[in-house]
Amino acid sequence: MVVIPAIDLREGRCVRLLQGDFQQSTVYSDNPSQMALQWKRQGAERLHVVDLDGSLKGAPCHERVINTIVKETGLPVQVGGGIRTMATVEAYLAMGVRWVILGTSAFRDPAFVREACRRFPGQVILGIDALAGKLAVQGWMEKTQERAVDLARRFSGDGPAAIVYTDIQRDGTQSGVNLASTGELAEAAGIPVIASGGVAGLSDIERLLPLEEKGVVGAVVGKALYTGALSLEAAIACSRRNRCGTNAGDRDRKASR
């Protein structure tokens, strides 16, 4: 299982939102590329970058910042937010982004997503964000009645590289990963799933590990890293040895001091 630090971009800065609420935004750095390099120094093998402004606008707003992160870190980067055209997909992949994340488009324009999967095999990730199991799109501002599981199943034959599944209600809250919904989605879709939303500490990484058997291959971690509640080095070490040990809870508490 890969542990993936999150870098959310808003107005050129690295921020974290609470449950996707743009009115509840905390700035953690005015220099996102330096933050990315910090995670690299701590052992990050991959980065999760989201253009929050782009997700609302429906078009990229942080191409230069993302290009700098890709070039300066040399790490595999997955990028989401505002990717709604093939030209945007091509531009990101041309700059060295390893994976593009298609979220709103999966709901509104499935033909585009299928074509992207066909043209760029292994480089398209589905972004499925859910509130109480129902899909939310357009930067989470638009709630739908579409079940996240049903949307995932729809693309099971198209070969996306993975699904990033975010539980919006838990995102930014450090309240724990929604293990049941994440495992259900992985089993139903037959597509590798990267869990997102709610990681509070090392014990959450430990609880995710058994879900590897169901196809959960990674975890995006945001606020817990930024507040110091979770050590990236410890999380990576835990994921590599496939167990965190019996004192994970104790280490979580120490890390948060």
C-alpha positions as MATLAB code, in Angstrom:
seq = 'MVVIPAIDLREGRCVRLLQGDFQQSTVYSDNPSQMALQWKRQGAERLHVVDLDGSLKGAPCHERVINTIVKETGLPVQVGGGIRTMATVEAYLAMGVRWVILGTSAFRDPAFVREACRRFPGQVILGIDALAGKLAVQGWMEKTQERAVDLARRFSGDGPAAIVYTDIQRDGTQSGVNLASTGELAEAAGIPVIASGGVAGLSDIERLLPLEEKGVVGAVVGKALYTGALSLEAAIACSRRNRCGTNAGDRDRKASR';
ca = [
       0.000    0.000    0.000;
       1.326    3.428   -0.963;
       0.907    6.440    1.340;
       0.364    9.579   -0.743;
       0.697   13.103    0.694;
      -1.956   15.527   -0.528;
      -1.232   19.018   -1.807;
      -4.404   21.029   -2.367;
      -3.948   24.261   -4.300;
      -6.003   27.391   -3.824;
      -4.980   30.846   -5.006;
      -1.390   29.640   -5.409;
      -1.094   28.315   -1.864;
      -1.159   24.914   -0.199;
      -4.359   24.604    1.838;
      -6.647   22.106    3.514;
     -10.429   22.345    3.501;
     -12.798   20.950    6.096;
     -15.286   18.562    4.467;
     -14.711   20.296    1.134;
     -15.999   23.626    2.432;
     -14.196   26.505    0.697;
     -15.228   28.763    3.577;
     -13.277   26.594    6.003;
      -9.806   26.733    4.503;
      -6.486   26.580    6.362;
      -3.320   27.761    4.615;
      -0.282   25.584    5.363;
       2.205   27.041    2.902;
       2.564   29.909    0.457;
       5.016   27.764   -1.517;
       3.448   24.460   -2.636;
       6.597   23.264   -4.417;
       8.597   23.619   -1.204;
       5.915   21.634    0.605;
       6.185   18.949   -2.066;
       9.950   18.817   -1.579;
       9.431   18.485    2.171;
       7.279   15.391    1.627;
       9.903   14.019   -0.768;
      12.623   14.447    1.878;
      10.439   12.509    4.285;
      10.194    9.592    1.880;
       7.137   10.285   -0.277;
       7.036    8.065   -3.334;
       4.079    9.789   -4.978;
       2.065   13.003   -4.616;
      -1.638   13.775   -4.855;
      -2.197   17.311   -6.158;
      -5.631   18.923   -6.490;
      -6.355   22.225   -8.207;
      -9.256   23.354   -6.012;
      -9.872   26.534   -7.994;
      -9.849   24.488  -11.165;
     -12.459   22.113   -9.792;
     -14.862   25.030   -9.358;
     -13.999   26.775  -12.601;
     -13.996   23.623  -14.714;
     -10.554   24.399  -16.143;
      -6.994   24.358  -14.746;
      -5.865   27.334  -12.648;
      -2.498   26.120  -11.324;
      -0.607   24.675  -14.297;
       2.592   26.558  -13.494;
       2.600   25.483   -9.862;
       1.940   21.873  -10.817;
       4.652   21.947  -13.476;
       7.121   23.224  -10.860;
       6.157   20.452   -8.428;
       6.608   17.804  -11.128;
       9.977   19.135  -12.280;
      11.485   19.953   -8.878;
      10.475   16.760   -7.051;
      10.866   14.231   -9.858;
       8.153   12.199   -8.113;
       5.184   10.521   -9.787;
       2.305   12.988   -9.432;
      -1.426   12.433   -9.791;
      -3.400   15.607  -10.540;
      -7.096   16.384  -10.298;
      -9.339   19.412  -10.441;
     -10.866   20.988  -13.534;
      -9.764   18.368  -16.068;
     -12.710   18.337  -18.463;
     -11.148   18.207  -21.961;
      -8.737   15.960  -23.827;
      -6.492   18.975  -24.431;
      -6.082   19.393  -20.667;
      -5.325   15.690  -20.243;
      -2.690   15.893  -22.960;
      -1.153   19.069  -21.534;
      -0.751   17.606  -18.059;
       0.712   14.330  -19.295;
       3.077   16.232  -21.598;
       4.456   18.214  -18.639;
       5.275   14.963  -16.851;
       2.215   14.371  -14.677;
       1.948   10.597  -14.280;
      -1.828   10.321  -13.769;
      -4.782   12.620  -14.390;
      -7.791   12.326  -12.089;
     -11.179   12.673  -13.775;
     -14.035   13.263  -11.362;
     -16.869   15.504  -12.528;
     -16.300   14.271  -16.087;
     -16.943   10.683  -15.033;
     -20.468   11.725  -14.093;
     -21.201   14.263  -16.826;
     -19.173   13.024  -19.785;
     -18.420    9.284  -19.461;
     -17.598    9.018  -23.188;
     -14.717   11.472  -22.681;
     -13.410    9.461  -19.727;
     -13.589    6.211  -21.678;
     -11.744    7.792  -24.588;
      -9.059    9.095  -22.226;
      -8.644    5.608  -20.747;
      -8.309    4.185  -24.256;
      -5.787    6.785  -25.455;
      -3.708    6.894  -22.285;
      -3.819    3.437  -20.718;
      -2.665    3.310  -17.126;
      -2.639    7.095  -16.765;
      -6.272    7.880  -15.951;
      -7.629    7.727  -12.400;
     -11.306    8.129  -11.571;
     -12.053   10.603   -8.804;
     -15.162    9.499   -6.945;
     -16.197   11.785   -4.105;
     -19.190   10.858   -2.010;
     -21.380   12.240    0.753;
     -23.347    9.519    2.530;
     -22.570    7.233   -0.396;
     -23.915    9.662   -3.037;
     -21.708   11.320   -5.637;
     -20.742   14.998   -5.366;
     -19.199   16.873   -8.317;
     -18.026   20.333   -9.410;
     -15.661   20.808   -6.498;
     -18.184   19.029   -4.263;
     -20.576   21.946   -4.675;
     -23.154   19.876   -6.572;
     -24.703   16.887   -4.809;
     -26.294   14.124   -6.888;
     -28.428   11.063   -6.272;
     -25.915    8.835   -8.087;
     -24.450    6.135   -5.877;
     -20.650    6.127   -5.848;
     -20.611    2.343   -6.214;
     -22.825    2.465   -9.306;
     -20.569    5.015  -11.002;
     -17.498    2.920  -10.260;
     -19.107   -0.193  -11.735;
     -19.881    1.706  -14.924;
     -16.164    2.024  -15.715;
     -15.056   -1.437  -14.618;
     -14.409   -2.529  -18.207;
     -12.562    0.606  -19.314;
      -9.259   -0.010  -17.568;
      -8.723    3.087  -15.393;
      -5.509    2.872  -13.385;
      -7.340    3.367  -10.095;
     -10.134    5.139   -8.265;
      -9.445    7.812   -5.665;
     -12.424    7.444   -3.338;
     -13.027   10.363   -0.984;
     -15.535   10.347    1.848;
     -16.382   14.059    1.923;
     -17.907   13.974    5.386;
     -14.598   12.755    6.803;
     -12.241   14.769    4.629;
     -10.118   17.123    6.703;
     -11.691   15.954    9.963;
      -9.134   13.336   11.073;
     -12.103   11.224   12.184;
     -10.950    7.937   10.661;
     -11.230    6.337    7.230;
     -14.580    4.972    6.080;
     -13.374    1.399    5.819;
     -16.753   -0.151    4.996;
     -17.535    2.093    2.022;
     -13.967    1.970    0.708;
     -13.864   -1.819    0.818;
     -17.327   -2.086   -0.736;
     -16.325    0.160   -3.626;
     -13.137   -1.808   -4.317;
     -15.001   -5.119   -4.364;
     -17.850   -3.813   -6.514;
     -15.745   -2.066   -9.136;
     -12.855   -4.480   -9.523;
     -10.610   -1.430   -9.962;
      -7.726   -0.596   -7.578;
      -8.886    1.945   -4.996;
      -6.948    4.692   -3.216;
      -8.672    5.709    0.008;
      -9.014    9.397    0.845;
     -10.583   11.337    3.669;
     -10.364   11.017    7.438;
      -6.903    9.574    8.098;
      -6.101   10.608   11.675;
      -2.948    8.696   12.474;
      -0.907    5.546   12.083;
      -3.727    3.364   13.341;
      -5.783    4.301   10.262;
      -3.004    3.068    7.978;
      -2.982   -0.145    9.989;
      -6.741   -0.566    9.596;
      -6.510   -0.053    5.843;
      -3.906   -2.760    5.281;
      -6.328   -5.728    5.410;
      -8.332   -4.060    2.631;
      -5.446   -4.689    0.230;
      -7.043   -8.103   -0.330;
     -10.112   -6.289   -1.674;
      -8.081   -4.038   -3.962;
      -7.356   -0.977   -1.799;
      -3.833   -0.080   -2.903;
      -3.154    3.295   -1.321;
      -4.177    6.111    0.993;
      -4.143    9.844    0.391;
      -3.189   11.667    3.579;
      -3.648   15.380    4.119;
      -4.498   17.131    7.352;
      -2.946   14.505    9.639;
       0.424   15.180    7.995;
       0.061   18.940    8.115;
      -0.917   19.018   11.799;
       1.806   16.549   12.781;
      -0.673   13.931   13.986;
       0.890   11.460   11.556;
       4.540   11.015   10.631;
       4.970   10.332    6.925;
       8.092    8.257    7.581;
       6.239    6.091   10.090;
       3.253    5.673    7.793;
       5.446    4.593    4.882;
       7.422    2.179    7.054;
       4.172    0.705    8.312;
       2.771    0.241    4.810;
       5.969   -1.423    3.592;
       6.169   -4.026    6.317;
       2.430   -4.575    6.024;
       1.723   -4.126    9.693;
       1.992   -1.212   12.088;
       2.412   -3.123   15.319;
       0.310   -3.225   18.457;
       1.264    0.246   19.679;
       0.057    2.253   16.687;
      -2.383    4.177   18.856;
       0.382    5.160   21.233;
       2.536    6.410   18.368;
      -0.385    8.427   17.001;
      -0.731   10.221   20.318;
       3.003   10.896   20.569;
       3.131   12.288   17.027;
       0.317   14.738   17.798;
       2.091   16.270   20.798;
];
